[in-house]
Amino acid sequence: MIVRHEGWAVRRKIAALGFGIALLAAPLAARAQVAVGITLAPPAPRYEPVPPPRPGYVWAPGYWQWAGGRYAWNGGRWMAARPGYHWAPGAWSQGPRGWNYADGHWVH
């Protein structure tokens, strides 16, 4: 006598469907950007002496980041250069809903 466990098969199909949806949604979530309007203006940028040039690297200056309900300073860093590109540092701007930060990025 063969006993079928149809409930188990249904659960397995539902789990596979959920996994498939998660795989499709992951790339979309990776491209999502969250814009948070902050009413408190960022502090003035800190003075950071730029280190002497390093061949093959570009200096990315430090910036204020909104974290945990307050501003925190992220110090500058060296990044590997990309031939044919230059680094555009991030910047804070004031909009109708408060202050917004645009991340730094490479420009061709």
Residue frames relative to the residue before (quaternion, step in Angstrom):
aa qw qx qy qz dx dy dz
M 1.0000 0.0000 0.0000 0.0000 0.00 0.00 0.00
I 0.2102 -0.7738 0.5891 0.1004 3.58 -0.85 1.03
V 0.1660 -0.7738 0.6067 0.0751 3.53 -0.84 1.03
R 0.2202 -0.7796 0.5751 0.1146 3.57 -0.75 1.04
H 0.2134 -0.7541 0.6100 0.1167 3.50 -0.99 0.88
E 0.1340 -0.8412 0.5212 0.0525 3.54 0.33 1.26
G 0.5906 0.5773 -0.3713 0.4244 3.59 1.06 -0.62
W 0.6455 0.5160 -0.3177 0.4650 3.57 1.02 -0.81
A 0.6532 0.5147 -0.3150 0.4574 3.59 0.94 -0.85
V 0.6430 0.5130 -0.3199 0.4701 3.58 0.99 -0.80
R 0.6512 0.5092 -0.3172 0.4648 3.59 0.94 -0.86
R 0.6431 0.5220 -0.3201 0.4599 3.58 1.02 -0.79
K 0.6540 0.5035 -0.3109 0.4713 3.60 0.99 -0.81
I 0.6441 0.5108 -0.3204 0.4708 3.59 0.99 -0.80
A 0.6467 0.5119 -0.3216 0.4652 3.58 0.98 -0.84
A 0.6508 0.5077 -0.3162 0.4678 3.61 0.97 -0.83
L 0.6381 0.5206 -0.3238 0.4658 3.58 0.99 -0.81
G 0.6562 0.5099 -0.3039 0.4659 3.59 0.93 -0.90
F 0.6427 0.5118 -0.3181 0.4731 3.59 1.00 -0.81
G 0.6468 0.5236 -0.3151 0.4564 3.59 0.97 -0.83
I 0.6436 0.5076 -0.3170 0.4771 3.57 0.99 -0.84
A 0.6429 0.5235 -0.3241 0.4556 3.59 0.96 -0.85
L 0.6489 0.5159 -0.3216 0.4576 3.61 0.98 -0.78
L 0.6692 0.4853 -0.2973 0.4778 3.58 1.03 -0.74
A 0.6947 0.4897 -0.2751 0.4493 3.58 0.99 -0.80
A 0.5498 0.6542 -0.3949 0.3373 3.62 1.09 -0.61
P 0.6807 0.4653 -0.3320 0.4581 3.67 0.77 -0.82
L 0.6275 0.5323 -0.3453 0.4512 3.59 1.03 -0.67
A 0.6628 0.4988 -0.3058 0.4673 3.57 0.95 -0.86
A 0.6297 0.5500 -0.3387 0.4316 3.59 1.04 -0.72
R 0.7130 0.4329 -0.2527 0.4903 3.59 1.12 -0.60
A 0.4952 0.6725 -0.4343 0.3375 3.60 1.21 -0.17
Q 0.1227 -0.7612 0.6318 0.0798 3.55 -1.11 0.72
V 0.2499 -0.7598 0.5849 0.1350 3.51 -1.01 0.85
A 0.1531 -0.7746 0.6092 0.0740 3.56 -0.78 1.03
V 0.0459 -0.7966 0.6024 -0.0212 3.54 -0.65 1.14
G 0.2551 -0.7576 0.5821 0.1485 3.57 -0.68 1.07
I 0.1244 -0.7924 0.5965 0.0295 3.57 -0.67 1.14
T 0.3759 -0.7646 0.4788 0.2118 3.57 -0.68 1.06
L 0.6555 0.4891 -0.3041 0.4886 3.61 1.19 -0.49
A 0.4236 -0.7171 0.4927 0.2521 3.60 -0.66 1.09
P 0.5090 -0.6349 0.4697 0.3423 3.60 -1.06 0.65
P 0.5615 -0.5838 0.4525 0.3730 3.59 -1.15 0.54
A 0.6379 -0.4921 0.4069 0.4304 3.57 -1.26 0.25
P 0.5724 -0.5900 0.4214 0.3831 3.61 -1.03 0.67
R 0.4632 -0.6584 0.5174 0.2903 3.56 -1.11 0.69
Y 0.4660 -0.6332 0.5274 0.3222 3.53 -1.17 0.56
E 0.0181 0.7703 -0.6362 0.0393 3.54 -0.83 1.04
P 0.3457 -0.7175 0.5504 0.2506 3.59 -0.63 0.99
V 0.3781 -0.7169 0.5370 0.2339 3.55 -0.86 0.97
P 0.4293 -0.7113 0.4871 0.2694 3.59 -0.71 1.00
P 0.6530 -0.4883 0.3745 0.4414 3.61 -1.20 0.32
P 0.6241 -0.5714 0.3748 0.3788 3.61 -1.09 0.69
R 0.1832 -0.7427 0.6348 0.1084 3.53 -1.24 0.66
P 0.4566 -0.6911 0.4773 0.2934 3.60 -0.67 1.01
G 0.8165 0.2381 -0.1927 0.4894 3.57 -0.91 0.97
Y 0.7206 0.3875 -0.2421 0.5215 3.59 1.28 0.12
V 0.2382 -0.7368 0.6180 0.1354 3.54 -1.29 0.51
W 0.3784 -0.7176 0.5382 0.2284 3.58 -1.00 0.84
A 0.1442 -0.7537 0.6372 0.0712 3.59 -0.85 1.04
P 0.3571 -0.7688 0.4816 0.2224 3.62 -0.44 1.13
G 0.5982 -0.5742 0.4299 0.3574 3.53 -1.28 0.45
Y 0.0959 -0.7888 0.6061 0.0353 3.56 -1.31 0.33
W 0.4950 -0.6169 0.5181 0.3256 3.53 -1.31 0.37
Q 0.1177 -0.7791 0.6146 0.0388 3.56 -0.95 0.97
W 0.3812 -0.6947 0.5596 0.2428 3.58 -1.03 0.81
A 0.1819 0.7814 -0.5686 0.1820 3.59 -0.55 1.17
G 0.8596 0.0604 -0.0580 0.5040 3.55 -0.86 0.95
G 0.6972 -0.4920 0.2770 0.4418 3.57 1.04 0.73
R 0.7465 0.2742 -0.2055 0.5703 3.59 1.23 0.36
Y 0.5357 -0.5982 0.4791 0.3544 3.55 -1.31 0.20
A 0.0592 -0.7685 0.6369 0.0171 3.55 -1.08 0.84
W 0.4067 -0.7258 0.5031 0.2340 3.58 -0.95 0.88
N 0.1429 -0.7354 0.6577 0.0786 3.55 -1.04 0.92
G 0.3662 -0.7687 0.4860 0.1968 3.55 -0.49 1.20
G 0.6298 -0.5418 0.4084 0.3780 3.54 -1.28 0.47
R 0.0901 -0.7964 0.5974 0.0273 3.54 -1.27 0.42
W 0.4778 -0.6255 0.5307 0.3142 3.52 -1.31 0.38
M 0.0701 -0.7714 0.6313 0.0381 3.56 -1.09 0.80
A 0.5570 -0.5929 0.4559 0.3610 3.56 -1.09 0.68
A 0.4616 -0.6932 0.4858 0.2654 3.56 -0.87 1.02
R 0.2296 -0.7308 0.6254 0.1486 3.53 -1.27 0.56
P 0.4082 -0.7332 0.4794 0.2568 3.61 -0.41 1.16
G 0.8012 0.2546 -0.2154 0.4969 3.56 -0.92 0.97
Y 0.7050 0.3930 -0.2505 0.5345 3.62 1.29 0.04
H 0.1285 -0.7441 0.6383 0.1496 3.54 -1.30 0.26
W 0.4986 -0.6682 0.4781 0.2763 3.56 -1.20 0.62
A 0.1514 -0.7485 0.6411 0.0762 3.57 -0.88 1.04
P 0.3371 -0.7752 0.4898 0.2132 3.62 -0.36 1.17
G 0.5980 -0.5605 0.4391 0.3679 3.55 -1.27 0.47
A 0.0892 -0.8018 0.5900 0.0327 3.55 -1.22 0.41
W 0.3885 -0.6785 0.5769 0.2365 3.53 -1.24 0.65
S 0.0096 0.7759 -0.6307 -0.0053 3.56 -1.10 0.70
Q 0.3841 -0.7102 0.5427 0.2314 3.53 -1.15 0.66
G 0.0704 -0.7955 0.6018 0.0016 3.54 -0.85 1.05
P 0.7458 -0.4084 0.2743 0.4491 3.58 -1.27 -0.06
R 0.7455 0.3740 -0.2136 0.5086 3.62 1.16 -0.51
G 0.7502 -0.3363 0.2016 0.5323 3.59 1.22 0.27
W 0.7054 -0.4384 0.3538 0.4301 3.54 -1.29 -0.42
N 0.0745 -0.7886 0.6103 0.0059 3.56 -1.02 0.91
Y 0.2656 -0.7600 0.5751 0.1452 3.55 -1.10 0.74
A 0.1777 -0.7473 0.6328 0.0978 3.56 -0.97 0.96
D 0.4498 -0.7166 0.4694 0.2527 3.58 -0.64 1.13
G 0.5475 -0.5741 0.4922 0.3582 3.53 -1.26 0.50
H 0.0065 -0.8080 0.5884 -0.0300 3.58 -1.16 0.57
W 0.5282 -0.6067 0.4924 0.3322 3.53 -1.32 0.34
V 0.1464 -0.7752 0.6111 0.0638 3.57 -1.03 0.88
H 0.3703 -0.7397 0.5245 0.2014 3.58 -0.86 1.01
